[in-house]
Structure formats: structure tokens, C-alpha cells
Amino acid sequence: MTESSSSKLLNGGARHRPANGAKAARNGSVKSRCLFQQQKYLRPRGKNNHVARNGGMYKKPFVEYFEETPLLVAVLTYMGYGILTIFGYLRDFLRDWKIEKCHVAREREEQKDFVPLYQDFENFYTRNLYMRIRDNWNRPICSVPGAKMDLVERVTHDYNWTFEHTGKVIKDVINMGSYNYLGFAENTGACAAAAAEATQRYGAGVNSTRREMGNLDKHEELEVLVARFLGVEASMAFGMGFATNSMNIPALTGKGCLILSDELNHASLVLGARLSGSAIRVFKHNNMQSLEKLLRDAIVHGQPRTHRPWKKILILVEGIYSMEGSIVRLPEVIALKKKYKAYLYLDEAHSIGALGPGGKGVVDYFGLDPRDVDIMMGTFTKSFGAAGGYIGGKKELVDYLRTHSHSAVYATSMSPPVAQQIIASMKCIMGEDGTNLGRERLQQLSENTTYFRRRLHEMGFIIYGNEDSPVVPMMLYMPAKIGAFGREMLKRNIGTVVVGFPATPIIESRARFCISAAHTREMLDTVSPLPPASCHVPRLLEPQEPRLYPLTSECIQRRDTRAINPGSKPGLTSPKVHRTAGCLMSSRCSGHLIKARFKRNHRAFFPRLRAT
């Protein structure tokens, strides 16, 4: 008798070589099925687009924007960090000689022979670089974090080491940082009323685990609803989204198993993979060629030293990557998973409720069968305005996790009003509340995403991610811009998230905007004001017909540097293909274009500072 896929996942079925003999193309897709065909085209103002068109797998163009850091910007960024590092060592020298006071915890002299409590570089980075811009994070909010919010004003008198509240409140700050994709983070409306009613009936907490006295009828109702929403056999809800990944992955894999993880996966996935004790191999972000090479090598060579087959091969990917704004190439991942008989773990924390015609995530976005994904994971903390996470899949999988997952056995049950908030918002998305509010919010989120991304394009900013992703990273690069951008935006009553090293590569600091259905056009126009007509802004790249050159073998091998013009002949490419990916500027004109771009950004976002 043949085991089902879920029972193999639980019991550890061995991997076998694919028997169909299909050869894989260089881009990581199966050639016999023509899974993937990629084209890049030049766009006005020098944007670098990745477009996937294939009638079999992609029902519409799959467009993503990624532009590699220009050389001059990278050099200036490294110089900025270098100067900060030099001054950091100088200040440490002054602290050692008691000339400057040290506010951060340090090891005493008698502890030097023990294992160090603090990692030297991380501690150095915290006290000398992070502390300079610390005021951009952990800002206290004193209202509902909806489209607008109120912030508690605070000041520092010791250069961000400590903060004091002034007692004043900054009113009506446009919230561009919360994951409130569908606008359900609100204190009025049907969802808030249902949560308040649940609080009166059940109380605020359960004070027990699901295995003991904490299993409420609301929890079971929620799990049945989630399974129906996802289109799977069963589901299980957890009280914490981070723990949904970090505590369930160790229950699914163990010693003798192999985990293939995207290099940009969330920390919860990384922690869960490490806690599992499985072998971990990382593939390049959204690169099917890299993933297929790891799959092929794992099957051919097996485990190290013994060369026995792996018990399981589990692929870990996310629906929307929260720092890049990119969407997983799920059709290709599923095709490779089927070809090599691996298992797929899909984290839809940011995509569930935010993508797809019905808001059912990246599976719905691509029009795929949910049964092709072995483990469907997601959180309720984004689109549903609540807390917690879920695991969905076959009934055998969910029954196994109920008895083997640490998060299910030892964690306190989900709060009843939180469960009711999820139920009410999910029914609204599904249209089971008797209104069209859910459909309207999905449509509004899509329109706001397209509009805001287009506005940033028109302003000349470099943005990352898929054109349908509500996560919009805007590149800042320079370390000084991280703090300056966050402070200047707050002066204009705009709250946003700025991110730098080590959360991003050292030369790819950015501001991250999260679009919500609750945002109005006036709010988005306030955040992304176009320059006045009287202000002359040079165009970075005028649309023109590129000169074409033969496509070299090196260009063919590197899929991410291919730039085929849609109207050109096959085998021809524009000059940018012979340089690093995404740099649309030749060495002759790069300096002028970078200056034009910085002038444009400076004028658009900080008009008061033009004189300086």
C-alpha cells in the first residue's frame, strides 16, 4: 500500500531519483514542462524589471523590481560606515581612559578570562552606530494603529541613551509602518464589537493550555473556519505567530532530514530549522536554479559520510518577503517539489489576506491548488488585526502536530476576544457577514499598492519588490539617511520604518512602507508628493530604443542579468547585460544620473532643506 504524502512527512519517507527523466533548464525549471520563461525590458527612468511570462504557469506577467546598488553609492556608503567605525574606536578609546562616560553594559576586568558575555563587534555596533539613530525605533503609540495614529512625544538629553516623555501627544500621524493590510486594526465596527462581546462572555484570558482546560468552542470554530478559508482538510491555531514557525518545524523534521531554506527567510523559520537538528542548506533568494541544484545534489549524494538517502527534504519559503517586498515564485517551487518528491512549507504571514482575488494568499494569487502545498502556515497579526498563527494541511498532519508540537502542548490558549476578532474579520473577507466590505477592502488594497508604487516610480526612487506586493521597500543606502529620513518624515506627521545593517546588507539600507486598505489617496499623496511643476527635475533615463548586442554565454548563464527587450530579436540584448545586474547606467554617465537622482529625492521629500 502506498503511503499518503502526509504520513510520509510524519514518518520520514526516503527520497528517490525522479523517474521521468526530465532535464532541468539552467534557470532551475523543468525544461520538458516549459515552466519558466523570463524576460527583462528597459523601462523609463532606468528601472530594472523582472518579468515572467508563461501561459502554463503564470496567468499574468510576474513583475518585480530589483536594482543593484550603483557603484558610486556603494563606495560612499562604505566610506560612511568606515568613518563611523573610526570615530567609534576613537570614542571607545576615550571611554577606556574615563574621558567619556560609557552607558552600555561591559564586562568587568576580572571577567576577561571567562567566556565573553557580549560579542565584541555587536556591542561596538550598538553603542557607536545604532545608538546614533535609536530614536527612530520603539516610539510609543497611544491610539489605535490604524491609517492614522497618535504618538507620545519623547526627547533625549544624552544622545539617545535614555528618553523622557514630554507629556505631549503627536496627533494624526500617517501610519505607513504597521502590517494593517486590510484595515482591521480598528476600535469600531463589526469586528471590534464582536471582540468586545466575546470579552464579556469568556473574559480576556484562558489561563490554561489546549490540552488541559483551555480548549474553547471559539478555538474549534476558528480552526474549522481557517481550514475552509484555505481549502485544506484541517488546521490548527496557535497563540503566537513566531512560535508557530519556531516550535512546529522541529516537530516535523529532525536528525537525518534536510531543510532547504531561502536566504531571506524570516528569523522564526531560521530558528525553527536550527532547533530541529536537521541539516540546513540555503539557496539564493527566489532562484530556481540554485534550489534545483541543491535538490539534485541532495538526492544524488545523500547524507554526508554515509550517503544514505535523506529521510525528508523540506523546502522553506515565504509568500511575501517582508524586507524585500518580493513574492515567491510558487508555481516553479511546486514544480520542483513534485519533480524531486520533496515537501513544501509555505509561510504566508504577509501574503494571507493581502494577495489573491479572495485574499487567500499567494496560492490564490497564482490560482494554484492548496493541496500542492504540504504545510501551509500563516499569521493573524497582519491582515486580520489580531494575534497568533495557524498551520493548515492534511488531517493526519494536524493530528500529529496536536500531540508533538511544543507550541500546542505547552503554550497558553489563544485569548477569546482575539479568536473572535479573527473569526469576524475572516468571515468579512469571505463575504459571509452579509456585506461586500471584505471584497471592497481587498480591491482598495490592490489599488493603493499600485498607486503608491507608481508615485514612487514617478519621483525617481529605487524601490524593490513585486508590483502587487503591499510591502514597498525604498532604498536609502547611506547610513546617515536612515536616521535623517525617519526624523524628517515624523516632522511631517508621517510614521515609517527605516531599516539598516544588520537587518539588511550593509549597502542596502532602506525605508519600508506598508500599504493599507485604510489609506486614502490624500494620505498617499501626502507621503509621496510629486515635485511642483516649477521645479525642474531631470529624467534619469528617457525611453529610447537600446542598442542591441549578441547575447554572450556568460549572460545566458546568469539569469538575473539578462535584459531582453520585448520587441527585439531573440539572442540580442542591451549593453547593461554586460555589467552588474540592475545598474542601468554606463560608466560615462553614472555620476550625473546619481547626482540627478539624489537631487530629485532631496527636493521631493525635504523641500524645506533645499537651501542647505
C-alpha positions as CSV (number, residue, x, y, z in Angstrom):
1,M,0.0,0.0,0.0
2,T,1.3,3.5,-0.9
3,E,1.6,5.9,2.0
4,S,0.0,9.3,1.7
5,S,2.2,12.3,1.4
6,S,1.2,13.5,4.9
7,S,2.1,10.2,6.5
8,K,5.4,10.1,4.7
9,L,6.0,13.6,6.0
10,L,5.4,12.4,9.6
11,N,7.1,9.1,9.4
12,G,10.1,10.0,7.1
13,G,9.8,8.6,3.6
14,A,13.1,8.3,1.7
15,R,13.7,10.5,-1.3
16,H,14.1,8.8,-4.7
17,R,15.5,9.9,-8.0
18,P,12.9,11.3,-10.4
19,A,11.9,8.6,-12.9
20,N,10.5,10.8,-15.7
21,G,14.0,11.6,-17.0
22,A,13.1,15.3,-17.5
23,K,16.1,17.5,-17.8
24,A,16.3,20.8,-15.9
25,A,16.9,24.1,-17.7
26,R,19.7,26.5,-16.5
27,N,17.2,28.7,-14.7
28,G,16.1,25.9,-12.4
29,S,12.8,24.9,-14.1
30,V,12.0,21.6,-15.7
31,K,12.6,22.0,-19.4
32,S,10.1,19.4,-20.6
33,R,7.2,21.3,-19.0
34,C,8.4,24.8,-20.1
35,L,7.8,26.1,-16.6
36,F,9.6,29.4,-16.8
37,Q,10.5,31.9,-19.4
38,Q,11.9,35.2,-18.2
39,Q,12.1,38.5,-20.0
40,K,13.5,41.8,-18.9
41,Y,12.8,45.1,-20.6
42,L,14.0,48.6,-20.3
43,R,11.6,50.9,-18.6
44,P,11.5,54.7,-18.5
45,R,13.8,56.2,-15.8
46,G,16.0,53.2,-15.6
47,K,14.1,50.7,-13.6
48,N,15.2,47.1,-13.7
49,N,12.2,44.8,-14.1
50,H,12.0,41.0,-13.8
51,V,9.1,39.8,-15.9
52,A,8.0,36.2,-16.1
53,R,5.6,35.2,-18.8
54,N,4.4,31.7,-19.4
55,G,0.9,30.6,-20.4
56,G,1.2,27.4,-18.5
57,M,2.4,28.6,-15.1
58,Y,1.9,32.3,-14.9
59,K,-1.6,33.6,-15.8
60,K,-0.3,37.2,-15.9
61,P,3.1,39.0,-16.0
62,F,5.1,38.4,-12.9
63,V,6.9,41.8,-12.5
64,E,9.5,42.6,-9.8
65,Y,11.9,45.5,-9.4
66,F,15.4,45.0,-8.2
67,E,18.2,47.4,-8.9
68,E,21.7,46.6,-7.7
69,T,23.4,49.3,-5.7
70,P,25.2,51.8,-8.0
71,L,28.9,51.7,-7.7
72,L,29.3,55.3,-6.5
73,V,26.6,54.9,-4.0
74,A,28.2,51.7,-2.7
75,V,31.6,53.3,-2.3
76,L,30.1,56.3,-0.5
77,T,28.1,54.0,1.8
78,Y,31.2,52.0,2.7
79,M,33.0,55.3,3.3
80,G,30.2,56.4,5.6
81,Y,30.4,53.2,7.7
82,G,34.2,53.5,7.7
83,I,34.1,57.0,9.1
84,L,31.6,56.0,11.8
85,T,33.8,53.0,12.7
86,I,36.9,55.2,13.0
87,F,35.0,57.6,15.3
88,G,33.6,54.6,17.2
89,Y,37.1,53.4,18.0
90,L,38.1,56.9,19.0
91,R,35.2,57.2,21.4
92,D,36.0,53.8,22.8
93,F,39.5,55.0,23.5
94,L,38.1,58.0,25.3
95,R,35.8,55.7,27.3
96,D,38.7,53.5,28.3
97,W,40.5,56.5,29.7
98,K,37.4,57.7,31.5
99,I,37.3,60.8,29.4
100,E,33.8,60.0,28.0
101,K,31.2,58.2,30.1
102,C,30.1,54.7,28.9
103,H,26.4,54.0,29.2
104,V,26.4,50.5,27.8
105,A,27.0,47.3,29.8
106,R,30.5,46.0,29.6
107,E,32.4,43.1,31.2
108,R,34.5,43.8,34.3
109,E,38.2,43.4,34.2
110,E,38.1,40.3,36.5
111,Q,35.7,38.6,34.0
112,K,38.0,38.8,31.0
113,D,39.2,35.2,31.4
114,F,35.7,33.8,31.2
115,V,33.6,33.2,28.2
116,P,32.6,36.6,26.9
117,L,29.0,37.7,27.7
118,Y,28.9,40.2,24.9
119,Q,30.0,39.8,21.4
120,D,32.6,42.4,20.7
121,F,31.5,43.7,17.3
122,E,27.8,43.6,18.1
123,N,28.4,45.6,21.2
124,F,30.6,48.0,19.4
125,Y,28.0,48.5,16.6
126,T,25.2,49.0,19.2
127,R,27.0,51.7,21.3
128,N,28.7,53.6,18.4
129,L,26.4,53.3,15.3
130,Y,22.9,52.1,16.3
131,M,22.7,54.5,19.3
132,R,23.0,57.5,16.9
133,I,19.7,56.7,15.3
134,R,18.0,54.8,18.1
135,D,15.3,57.5,18.3
136,N,13.7,56.1,15.1
137,W,12.5,52.9,16.7
138,N,10.4,51.9,19.7
139,R,8.2,55.0,19.5
140,P,5.3,54.7,22.0
141,I,1.8,54.7,20.4
142,C,-1.2,55.9,22.4
143,S,-4.0,55.1,19.9
144,V,-5.4,52.5,17.5
145,P,-2.6,51.8,15.0
146,G,-4.9,52.4,12.0
147,A,-4.4,54.6,9.0
148,K,-3.5,57.4,11.4
149,M,-2.2,57.1,14.9
150,D,-1.1,59.2,17.9
151,L,2.5,59.1,19.2
152,V,3.8,60.0,22.6
153,E,6.4,62.7,22.2
154,R,9.8,62.0,23.8
155,V,13.1,63.7,24.0
156,T,16.7,62.7,24.8
157,H,19.4,64.7,26.6
158,D,22.2,62.1,26.3
159,Y,22.2,61.3,22.6
160,N,19.6,58.6,22.6
161,W,20.9,56.6,25.6
162,T,17.7,57.4,27.5
163,F,14.4,59.1,26.7
164,E,12.0,61.2,28.6
165,H,8.3,61.7,27.8
166,T,7.3,65.4,27.5
167,G,3.6,64.7,28.2
168,K,2.6,65.9,24.8
169,V,1.0,63.8,22.1
170,I,1.7,64.0,18.3
171,K,-1.7,63.7,16.7
172,D,-2.8,62.2,13.4
173,V,0.5,60.7,12.3
174,I,0.0,58.8,9.0
175,N,0.8,55.2,9.8
176,M,3.0,53.7,7.0
177,G,4.7,51.1,9.1
178,S,2.1,48.7,10.5
179,Y,1.1,45.5,8.8
180,N,-2.6,46.6,8.8
181,Y,-3.1,45.5,5.2
182,L,-6.9,45.3,5.2
183,G,-7.5,48.0,7.9
184,F,-9.0,45.6,10.5
185,A,-6.8,47.3,13.2
186,E,-9.7,49.4,14.5
187,N,-11.8,50.0,17.6
188,T,-15.1,50.5,15.9
189,G,-17.1,48.3,13.5
190,A,-18.5,44.8,13.5
191,C,-15.1,43.1,14.3
192,A,-14.4,45.3,17.3
193,A,-18.0,44.8,18.6
194,A,-17.7,41.0,18.2
195,A,-14.4,41.0,20.1
196,A,-15.9,43.1,22.9
197,E,-18.9,40.8,23.2
198,A,-16.5,37.8,23.4
199,T,-14.6,39.5,26.2
200,Q,-17.8,39.9,28.2
201,R,-18.7,36.3,27.7
202,Y,-15.4,34.5,28.0
203,G,-13.1,37.0,29.7
204,A,-9.7,38.3,28.4
205,G,-7.7,35.1,29.0
206,V,-8.0,31.3,29.4
207,N,-5.2,30.6,31.8
208,S,-4.6,27.0,30.5
209,T,-3.3,25.1,27.6
210,R,-5.5,23.5,24.9
211,R,-4.6,20.0,26.2
212,E,-6.0,20.8,29.7
213,M,-8.8,23.3,30.4
214,G,-8.2,25.9,27.7
215,N,-9.9,24.4,24.7
216,L,-12.9,26.7,24.0
217,D,-15.6,26.3,21.4
218,K,-14.3,29.5,19.8
219,H,-11.0,27.8,19.2
220,E,-12.6,24.9,17.4
221,E,-14.8,27.2,15.4
222,L,-11.8,29.2,14.4
223,E,-9.9,26.1,13.2
224,V,-12.8,24.9,11.1
225,L,-13.2,28.3,9.5
226,V,-9.5,28.6,8.7
227,A,-9.4,25.2,7.1
228,R,-12.4,26.2,4.9
229,F,-10.8,29.5,4.1
230,L,-7.6,27.9,3.0
231,G,-9.2,25.0,1.2
232,V,-7.4,22.3,3.2
233,E,-8.6,19.4,5.3
234,A,-7.8,20.7,8.7
235,S,-6.0,23.5,10.5
236,M,-4.6,24.3,13.9
237,A,-4.4,27.8,15.6
238,F,-1.6,29.0,17.8
239,G,-1.4,32.0,20.1
240,M,1.9,33.4,18.7
241,G,2.9,33.7,15.1
242,F,6.7,33.5,15.7
243,A,6.3,30.3,17.8
244,T,4.1,28.8,15.0
245,N,7.3,28.5,12.9
246,S,9.9,28.1,15.6
247,M,8.1,25.4,17.5
248,N,6.4,23.4,14.7
249,I,9.3,22.9,12.3
250,P,11.3,20.9,15.0
251,A,8.2,18.6,15.2
252,L,8.2,18.0,11.5
253,T,11.9,17.3,10.8
254,G,14.8,16.1,12.8
255,K,18.2,14.3,12.5
256,G,18.7,12.7,9.1
257,C,16.4,15.3,7.4
258,L,17.4,18.1,5.1
259,I,15.9,21.6,5.1
260,L,16.4,23.9,2.0
261,S,15.8,27.5,3.1
262,D,15.6,30.7,1.1
263,E,18.4,33.0,2.1
264,L,15.9,35.8,3.0
265,N,13.6,33.7,5.2
266,H,12.3,35.2,8.4
267,A,14.1,34.7,11.7
268,S,11.3,32.4,13.0
269,L,11.9,30.0,10.1
270,V,15.6,30.1,10.6
271,L,15.3,29.4,14.4
272,G,12.9,26.6,13.8
273,A,15.2,25.0,11.3
274,R,18.1,25.2,13.7
275,L,16.1,23.8,16.6
276,S,15.1,20.8,14.5
277,G,18.6,19.4,14.3
278,S,18.2,18.9,10.6
279,A,20.9,19.6,8.1
280,I,20.3,23.1,6.6
281,R,21.3,24.3,3.1
282,V,20.4,27.8,1.9
283,F,19.5,28.7,-1.7
284,K,19.6,32.1,-3.3
285,H,16.5,34.2,-3.0
286,N,13.8,33.2,-5.4
287,N,16.4,31.5,-7.6
288,M,15.1,28.2,-9.0
289,Q,18.4,27.3,-10.5
290,S,20.0,27.4,-7.0
291,L,17.1,25.4,-5.5
292,E,17.2,22.7,-8.1
293,K,20.9,22.3,-7.8
294,L,20.6,21.7,-4.1
295,L,17.7,19.3,-4.6
296,R,19.7,17.4,-7.2
297,D,22.8,17.2,-5.1
298,A,20.8,16.1,-2.1
299,I,19.3,13.2,-4.0
300,V,22.5,12.2,-5.8
301,H,24.9,12.4,-2.8
302,G,22.5,11.7,0.1
303,Q,23.7,12.4,3.7
304,P,27.3,13.3,4.4
305,R,29.7,10.4,5.1
306,T,27.1,7.6,5.0
307,H,25.5,8.7,1.7
308,R,22.2,7.3,2.8
309,P,19.1,8.9,1.4
310,W,17.6,11.8,3.4
311,K,14.6,10.9,5.5
312,K,12.8,14.0,4.3
313,I,13.7,17.1,2.2
314,L,11.7,20.1,3.3
315,I,11.7,23.4,1.4
316,L,11.0,26.5,3.4
317,V,9.8,29.6,1.6
318,E,7.6,32.7,2.4
319,G,4.7,34.1,0.4
320,I,5.8,37.8,0.6
321,Y,9.3,38.5,1.9
322,S,8.8,41.3,4.4
323,M,12.1,43.1,3.8
324,E,12.3,42.8,0.0
325,G,8.6,43.0,-0.9
326,S,9.1,40.1,-3.4
327,I,6.7,37.3,-3.9
328,V,7.8,33.7,-4.0
329,R,7.8,32.0,-7.4
330,L,5.4,29.4,-6.1
331,P,4.5,27.7,-9.4
332,E,8.1,26.9,-10.0
333,V,8.8,25.8,-6.4
334,I,5.8,23.4,-6.6
335,A,7.0,22.0,-9.9
336,L,10.5,21.3,-8.4
337,K,9.0,19.9,-5.3
338,K,6.9,17.4,-7.3
339,K,9.8,16.5,-9.6
340,Y,12.2,15.7,-6.7
341,K,9.5,14.4,-4.3
342,A,10.3,16.9,-1.6
343,Y,7.9,18.6,0.9
344,L,7.0,22.3,0.9
345,Y,6.5,24.5,3.9
346,L,4.9,27.9,2.9
347,D,4.9,30.8,5.3
348,E,2.1,33.2,4.4
349,A,2.5,35.6,7.2
350,H,2.4,38.7,5.0
351,S,0.5,37.3,2.0
352,I,-2.5,35.8,3.6
353,G,-5.4,38.3,3.3
354,A,-3.2,40.6,1.2
355,L,-2.9,38.7,-2.0
356,G,-5.3,36.9,-4.4
357,P,-8.8,37.6,-5.6
358,G,-10.2,36.2,-2.5
359,G,-7.5,37.2,-0.1
360,K,-6.3,33.7,0.4
361,G,-2.7,34.4,-0.1
362,V,-0.1,33.5,-2.6
363,V,-1.7,30.2,-3.5
364,D,-4.8,32.1,-4.5
365,Y,-2.7,34.8,-6.2
366,F,-1.3,32.2,-8.6
367,G,-4.5,30.2,-8.9
368,L,-2.9,27.0,-7.6
369,D,-4.3,24.0,-5.8
370,P,-3.8,24.3,-2.0
371,R,-3.2,20.5,-1.8
372,D,0.1,21.0,-3.7
373,V,1.5,22.7,-0.5
374,D,2.2,20.2,2.2
375,I,2.3,22.7,5.2
376,M,0.5,26.0,4.9
377,M,1.5,28.4,7.6
378,G,0.3,31.9,8.3
379,T,-0.3,34.5,11.0
380,F,-3.3,36.5,12.1
381,T,-1.2,39.5,13.1
382,K,-1.3,41.3,9.8
383,S,-4.4,41.3,7.6
384,F,-6.7,40.1,10.4
385,G,-5.8,42.8,13.0
386,A,-5.3,40.1,15.7
387,A,-2.5,37.9,17.0
388,G,-1.3,34.3,16.6
389,G,-0.8,31.9,13.7
390,Y,-2.0,28.7,12.1
391,I,-0.9,25.5,10.4
392,G,-3.1,24.0,7.6
393,G,-2.8,20.8,5.6
394,K,-4.0,17.2,5.7
395,K,-5.8,15.9,8.7
396,E,-3.0,13.5,9.5
397,L,-0.5,16.3,9.7
398,V,-2.7,18.4,12.0
399,D,-3.4,15.5,14.3
400,Y,0.3,14.8,14.5
401,L,1.1,18.4,15.5
402,R,-1.6,18.4,18.2
403,T,0.4,15.8,20.2
404,H,4.0,16.6,19.1
405,S,4.2,20.4,18.7
406,H,5.7,22.2,21.8
407,S,3.6,25.3,20.9
408,A,0.4,23.2,21.0
409,V,1.2,21.2,24.2
410,Y,2.8,23.8,26.4
411,A,1.6,27.2,25.3
412,T,-1.4,29.0,26.8
413,S,-4.6,29.0,24.6
414,M,-5.4,32.0,22.4
415,S,-7.3,34.8,24.1
416,P,-11.1,34.5,23.3
417,P,-11.5,38.1,22.1
418,V,-8.5,37.6,19.8
419,A,-10.1,34.4,18.4
420,Q,-13.4,36.2,17.8
421,Q,-11.6,39.1,16.1
422,I,-10.0,36.6,13.6
423,I,-13.4,34.8,13.1
424,A,-15.2,38.1,12.4
425,S,-12.5,39.5,10.0
426,M,-12.1,36.2,8.1
427,K,-15.9,36.0,7.6
428,C,-15.8,39.5,6.3
429,I,-13.1,38.7,3.8
430,M,-15.0,35.6,2.7
431,G,-18.2,37.6,2.4
432,E,-20.1,35.5,5.0
433,D,-21.0,38.6,7.0
434,G,-23.7,39.6,4.5
435,T,-21.7,42.6,3.2
436,N,-19.2,43.4,0.4
437,L,-16.8,45.0,2.9
438,G,-14.2,42.4,2.6
439,R,-14.1,42.4,-1.2
440,E,-14.0,46.2,-1.2
441,R,-11.0,46.2,1.2
442,L,-9.2,43.7,-1.0
443,Q,-9.8,45.9,-4.0
444,Q,-8.8,49.0,-2.2
445,L,-5.5,47.5,-1.0
446,S,-4.7,46.5,-4.6
447,E,-5.4,49.9,-5.9
448,N,-3.4,51.7,-3.1
449,T,-0.5,49.4,-3.7
450,T,-0.4,50.1,-7.5
451,Y,-0.9,53.8,-7.0
452,F,1.8,54.3,-4.3
453,R,4.4,52.3,-6.2
454,R,3.7,54.3,-9.3
455,R,4.1,57.5,-7.4
456,L,7.5,56.5,-6.1
457,H,8.5,55.5,-9.6
458,E,7.5,58.9,-10.9
459,M,9.6,60.5,-8.2
460,G,12.6,58.6,-9.3
461,F,13.2,56.5,-6.2
462,I,14.7,53.0,-6.3
463,I,12.1,50.6,-4.9
464,Y,12.2,46.8,-4.5
465,G,9.7,44.0,-4.7
466,N,6.8,42.8,-6.8
467,E,4.3,45.3,-8.3
468,D,1.4,43.6,-6.4
469,S,3.2,43.5,-3.0
470,P,1.8,45.9,-0.3
471,V,5.3,45.9,1.2
472,V,7.3,48.7,-0.5
473,P,11.0,49.0,0.3
474,M,12.5,52.3,-0.8
475,M,16.3,52.3,-0.9
476,L,18.3,54.8,1.2
477,Y,21.8,53.3,1.1
478,M,23.7,55.8,3.2
479,P,23.8,55.2,7.0
480,A,23.2,58.9,7.7
481,K,20.0,58.8,5.6
482,I,18.5,56.1,7.9
483,G,18.1,58.5,10.9
484,A,17.5,61.6,8.8
485,F,14.7,60.1,6.8
486,G,12.8,58.8,9.8
487,R,13.1,62.1,11.7
488,E,12.2,64.3,8.7
489,M,9.2,62.1,7.9
490,L,8.0,62.3,11.6
491,K,8.3,66.1,11.4
492,R,5.8,65.9,8.6
493,N,3.4,63.7,10.6
494,I,4.4,60.5,8.7
495,G,5.4,57.4,10.6
496,T,7.5,54.9,8.7
497,V,10.0,52.1,9.4
498,V,13.7,52.6,8.5
499,V,15.9,49.5,8.3
500,G,19.7,49.2,8.1
501,F,22.5,46.8,8.9
502,P,22.4,44.0,10.2
503,A,18.8,43.6,9.3
504,T,19.8,44.3,5.6
505,P,23.1,44.1,3.7
506,I,25.4,46.9,4.8
507,I,25.0,48.8,1.5
508,E,21.2,48.3,1.2
509,S,19.6,50.4,4.0
510,R,16.0,51.2,3.2
511,A,12.7,52.7,4.3
512,R,9.8,50.2,4.3
513,F,6.3,51.3,3.6
514,C,3.4,49.0,4.3
515,I,0.2,49.9,2.4
516,S,-3.2,49.5,3.9
517,A,-6.7,49.5,2.5
518,A,-7.5,52.1,5.2
519,H,-5.2,54.6,3.5
520,T,-6.9,57.3,1.4
521,R,-5.5,58.9,-1.7
522,E,-4.9,62.1,0.2
523,M,-2.7,60.2,2.7
524,L,-0.7,58.5,0.0
525,D,-0.3,61.9,-1.8
526,T,1.0,63.4,1.4
527,V,3.6,60.6,1.8
528,S,4.7,60.8,-1.8
529,P,4.3,64.4,-3.0
530,L,5.3,64.9,-6.6
531,P,7.6,67.9,-7.2
532,P,5.9,71.2,-8.2
533,A,5.7,72.0,-11.9
534,S,8.1,74.9,-11.5
535,C,10.8,72.6,-10.1
536,H,12.9,71.2,-12.9
537,V,13.7,67.5,-12.3
538,P,15.9,65.8,-14.9
539,R,14.7,62.5,-16.1
540,L,17.2,59.7,-15.2
541,L,16.7,57.8,-18.4
542,E,14.5,58.8,-21.3
543,P,12.7,55.9,-23.0
544,Q,14.7,55.0,-26.1
545,E,15.4,52.0,-28.3
546,P,18.5,50.4,-26.8
547,R,21.4,49.3,-29.0
548,L,21.5,45.5,-29.3
549,Y,24.4,43.2,-28.9
550,P,24.7,39.4,-29.3
551,L,23.8,37.5,-26.1
552,T,27.0,36.0,-24.7
553,S,27.3,32.7,-22.9
554,E,28.1,34.5,-19.7
555,C,24.8,36.4,-19.9
556,I,22.9,33.2,-20.6
557,Q,24.4,31.5,-17.5
558,R,23.3,34.4,-15.3
559,R,19.6,34.6,-15.5
560,D,19.4,37.6,-13.2
561,T,21.5,39.8,-15.6
562,R,19.5,39.0,-18.8
563,A,17.8,42.1,-20.2
564,I,16.0,41.1,-23.4
565,N,13.9,43.8,-25.0
566,P,10.4,42.5,-25.7
567,G,10.5,44.0,-29.2
568,S,14.0,42.8,-30.1
569,K,15.1,39.7,-31.9
570,P,15.9,36.6,-29.8
571,G,19.6,36.4,-28.8
572,L,20.1,40.1,-28.6
573,T,20.4,42.2,-25.5
574,S,21.1,45.7,-24.4
575,P,24.5,46.9,-23.2
576,K,23.5,46.8,-19.5
577,V,23.6,43.0,-19.6
578,H,27.4,43.1,-19.8
579,R,27.6,44.9,-16.4
580,T,26.3,44.0,-13.0
581,A,22.6,43.3,-12.6
582,G,20.4,46.3,-12.3
583,C,22.9,49.0,-13.0
584,L,21.3,50.9,-15.9
585,M,24.0,53.5,-16.1
586,S,27.1,53.3,-18.2
587,S,30.4,54.3,-16.6
588,R,30.3,57.5,-18.6
589,C,27.0,58.9,-17.3
590,S,26.6,57.2,-13.9
591,G,27.9,60.1,-11.9
592,H,25.5,62.6,-13.5
593,L,22.5,60.3,-13.1
594,I,23.2,59.5,-9.5
595,K,23.5,63.3,-8.7
596,A,20.2,63.9,-10.5
597,R,18.5,61.1,-8.6
598,F,19.7,62.5,-5.2
599,K,18.7,66.0,-6.1
600,R,15.3,64.7,-7.1
601,N,14.8,62.7,-3.9
602,H,16.1,65.6,-1.8
603,R,13.7,68.1,-3.4
604,A,10.7,65.8,-3.3
605,F,10.8,64.7,0.3
606,F,12.7,67.6,2.0
607,P,11.6,70.8,0.3
608,R,12.4,72.9,3.3
609,L,16.1,71.8,3.2
610,R,16.8,73.0,-0.3
611,A,18.8,76.0,0.9
612,T,21.1,73.8,2.8
